[in-house]
Structure formats: structure tokens, C-alpha cells
Amino acid sequence: MSVLPSDSAYRWSRENYSTTRRQVDIWQAVLTLLLYLWLDGKKWSYPGGKTDEARSRRRRSRAIWLRETLLNLGPTFIKVGQLFSTRADLFPAEYVEELSKLQDKVPAFSYDRVEAIIEAEFGKTIPELYQFFDPTPLAAASLGQVHRAQLKTGEEVVVKIQRPGLRKLFEIDLAILRQIANRYQNHPKWGKGRDWIGIYDECRRILYEEVDYLNEGRNADTFRRNFRDDPQVIVPRIYWRYTSPRVLTLEYAPGIKVNHYEALEVAGLDRKEIAHIGARTYLQQILTNGFFHADPHPGNLAVSPDGGLIFYDFGMMGQIQPVTRSKLMRTFFGVAQKDADEVVQSLVDLGALVPTGDMGPVRRSVQYMLDNFMDQPFNAHTDVSIASISDDLYELAYDQPFRFPATFTFVLRAFSTLEGLGKGLDPDFNFMEVAKPFATEMMSGNGSPLETGGDIISQIGRQAAQVSNTALGLPRRIDDTIDKLERGDIRIRVRSQETDRLLRRLGSVNMGTNYVLLAGSFVLSATLLLISGKGWLALGMGVLAAVAVGAFIRVLLRINRTEQMF
């Protein structure tokens, strides 16, 4: 096994880290980012012109720079970047995509520090607690690293140890981030419509929850209970006797990483079945349990020898409260009925959409998505995917007053990641096909308009609705049209040909007058220069006067053509 590199080269990993030095490092990165953003807004900074393609390339390069800068700034900023990758309402798509690639590529810390932390947490040395403890870590991440071990009772375990000095580093970094949030909140451009202080508080809460290993252990126990009757879902057991806020001991559950496709083939495992298990388990987490794994990247998912799906790392979990789920149901119903009004209102109630004075553009955007996506067939050959829907939602969120709460963006990110993994496992995998029965069942159980039961009253009600729609169709369409006019969804343009002709004539006459004035000025200048004996300059002015006269003649011809057209 290769030895992971040491973290001693990083200033932030030192025990007595300088607060002043940290402020310099962070503010240098922030000011550089501000400089880049300022330059990106200037046309002259684009050598070939400020085209859409050039702006997209520039945003991509800036996003890559930001990702690498956050990696160099260490654990706090790696996690903040990962959290920001779920906030498509704050950043353009290029930044969201690059930040979602942030991985915990942080070197390991020394075994001496591991020994000191374990002894400080339990009051016992490693030999007193474990029969065997591998000094070489299996993996190192931004918040901690994992070692393989064996308990005195013989159980094979892995021990997750928190990075030393992490909370102290958090205190320094979060204090600086608070200053940055205040600065952005009061910014005339970037502070408008953004709750940077609220975003800071959300990041702070999530960070401190993730470094509390007792909380992670409780999350793992809850997750395992939710799938206790499902043999295809494996959650490592927590050994609470050997667990503390900074040390987590859990069952050793080895497996093949879910994206190691060749290894899965060699092991004789059904990749198509694995993709289906992943989609099914996540739908159960979201739609049934309301408690879901918020970071399902390939490093946190593995496949057991018998084809079960192993989940790791329960530090970042999402939870959907019952009241929120009921509001989500209203959104589902609106989507099923292609009712943009219902969808928009439900998003306002959920806090995912900030109401503005004119909601017409937002409503039209939602209606466009409903008409285009819901009409597409759900099969393996369609271009409709979770990723494409997420991309369009992100674009919509960035351009419109959407404020997706972290829970919903975690859900979208999880589904997009799972769809990518599913298609890697099975090229014909379609997440929407797996999701359709779950959504139908969920909506049917809540009295959805999609309900297909054989209840006679329901059937009579549907038939009566169809008759009434036919009988009253015309008045209803008129009412709908009036409603759209009131909302501003329909604009009436009145065009008068006579007015257009007069406006064109007036514009041409004004332009002709300008050319006449220019020609006269050039002729006068040429005359004065000729009298002064500056013949060449006088000739130049004469040429300019001729150009102005030519332009005046062209205007006269244009006026003549316009008159003939009408």
C-alpha cells in the first residue's frame, strides 16, 4: 500500500497557525476573485470581443481557478466550496459544475498525531483499545482520515480520526468568512436579493455538524434502521464504545467502488441491477423516509461481493420535514397538470421562489419547462434526463428570483450524480423510468389527480368534469385569456402603417439634415484652408464634403423608396 503524502507543507495544518497569516491568505484569494470579476465585466478585457462563447470560456477558467484556490486554502474552504456547488441560485453553471468536482484531496497527518488524539479522547493508548491498528491510513480527507484496525474482541473495524486543530482552524476561517459575508451583503450589486449572512449561517451549521462524529454516528444508525428490511442496502455498524466527537469507529465493510466498472465485471456482478438498486434506494430515501444521504459521490458508495450497495460517510445528510413534503406534493400535482400557476405558488410557499412585482416572466419560464419536459417520452432514447433538467433549473434559478433551499439543491445534486453513475453502470439506464412508479404511487396515495383507482364516485366526478369542460369551454378560454392579460403573460401589439411611414420619413429627414450640415462644414473648412494656402488639407476637406453629399443623396433615395412602398 502506498504511503499518503504528509500535510506538513500546508501552513493551515500547523498547530500554532497565525491568524494574521490566514487573513492574508484568504483576503488575497477574495481580492483576486473580485479583480477577475471586475475584469470579466469589461469589454476591452476580451481580445476577440465579448461574445457569449468568450464569456463562457472565461467563466470556465475562473471557475477552475476558484476550485484550485479552495483546495489550497484547506478543509474549511473545500467544504464551503462543496456546499456552494449546491447553490445554483448564487453562481453561474460553470462555477457550479467545477465546484461539484471538489474532492477531499488533502494529504494525511502523522501517526503521532493519531495516537495523541485517540489517547486524549479515550484516556487510553491505541494498544490498550485495539488488537491491531494500521499506522498507514486507508484514505485521507479534508476533515479526517481513516485507519483499519481490529478490536480486542476480534471485530474488523475502521477508525476515522478528525484532523488535529480543525475546530481552531474553523474558528479562524469562519470569523474571516463572516467579514466577507458582511462585505458582500452590503455590496450594491452582489448584495441585492442575496442573503449572504443567512448563507454563512447555513454553512457554519453544516460544517460544525459534519465535524461532530457523534452526530455522524447517529445519522448512520438512523439510515441503517430505515433500510433494516432491505438486504441489498448495507450500512456499517457504529461501535459506540470506541466513538467520541473526534473519533468514529465503525464496522469494516469492504467493497468495490461503484465506478470501478471493470472490477465489477470481473467479480461477476450485474451492473444493471446495481444501477437499479442505487436509484430505488435513493427514491425511498427522498419520497418515503425523508432522510437522505446528501453526498453520494463514488467514494461514498461501494458494492459488496453479493451485489449489495454499501453506503459510507454520513456526515452530510438531508432531511425533509413532513410539512415540507406536503408542500412538495402540491408542486408535484402542479407539474403533473402542467399548471404553472400552481407550481409557482407552491414554490413561493416552499420558500424556493421570491415573489416579485411582476411574476409573468417567471411563470412563463416555468410553463415553458413544463411544456417541453413533460411532453417528452420517458424512455432510454430520449434526451430528457435529470442532469438536463437540473441544468435548466440552475439556469432559471440564476436568471430569475429563485432561491433553492440547500435541501432541494442537495436532492438535485444527488439525483444528477446517481444518474451519471447509473449510466456508467448501464448505458440504457434511465432514472426517470425508475422514478415514475414511485412518483405515481406517492401522488395516488395523496389523492392526486393522477389517481387511477376504480372508485365509482371518482369516475363520475371525472366524467362530469369532462362534460362541464366541453359545455363551458369557450367562456373558460375567454376567462383564461383575460387572466393572462392581467398577469402580463399576453402582450398586444398594435401597428399603424401610416405611423410607421411617418416615423421612418422623420428619421430619414433628420439623418439627411445631419449630412447637409456636415457637408456645409467641410466645404467651409476647405474654403478657409485653401485661402490660407494649405491646399492638401483643403483637398481632404473637399473629399469629406463629397462623402457627406453622397450620403445625403442615399438618404433622399431611401425616402423616395419608402414613399413608393406605401
Salt bridges, closest charged atoms under 4 A:
ASP7 OD2 - ARG113 NH1 3.80
ASP7 OD2 - ARG163 NH1 3.07
ASP25 OD1 - ARG11 NH2 2.99
ASP25 OD1 - ARG21 NH2 2.84
ASP40 OD1 - ARG58 NH1 2.79
ASP40 OD1 - ARG62 NH2 3.18
GLU53 OE2 - ARG57 NH1 3.19
ASP89 OD2 - ARG87 NH2 3.05
GLU94 OE1 - ARG59 NE 3.00
GLU97 OE1 - ARG60 NH2 3.14
GLU98 OE2 - ARG60 NH1 3.30
GLU98 OE1 - ARG67 NE 2.94
GLU98 OE2 - LYS101 NZ 3.17
ASP104 OD2 - LYS79 NZ 3.70
GLU121 OE2 - ARG246 NE 2.98
GLU156 OE1 - ARG148 NH2 3.63
ASP173 OD1 - ARG22 NE 2.63
ASP201 OD1 - ARG178 NH1 3.65
GLU202 OE1 - ARG87 NH1 3.60
GLU209 OE2 - ARG205 NH1 3.26
GLU210 OE2 - LYS79 NZ 3.14
GLU216 OE2 - LYS160 NZ 3.09
ASP221 OD1 - ARG224 NH2 2.77
ASP230 OD2 - ARG280 NH1 2.87
GLU265 OE2 - ARG271 NH1 3.10
ASP295 OD2 - HIS297 NE2 3.69
ASP295 OD1 - ARG413 NH2 3.52
ASP313 OD1 - LYS160 NZ 3.62
ASP341 OD1 - ARG363 NE 2.62
ASP341 OD2 - ARG487 NH1 3.42
GLU342 OE2 - ARG330 NE 2.70
ASP349 OD2 - ARG330 NH1 2.63
ASP375 OD1 - LYS338 NZ 2.11
GLU419 OE2 - LYS423 NZ 3.93
ASP489 OD1 - ARG364 NH1 3.23
ASP489 OD2 - ARG487 NE 3.01
GLU498 OE2 - ARG501 NH2 2.53
ASP500 OD2 - ARG495 NE 2.76
GLU563 OE2 - ARG501 NH1 3.30
GLU563 OE2 - ARG505 NH1 2.64
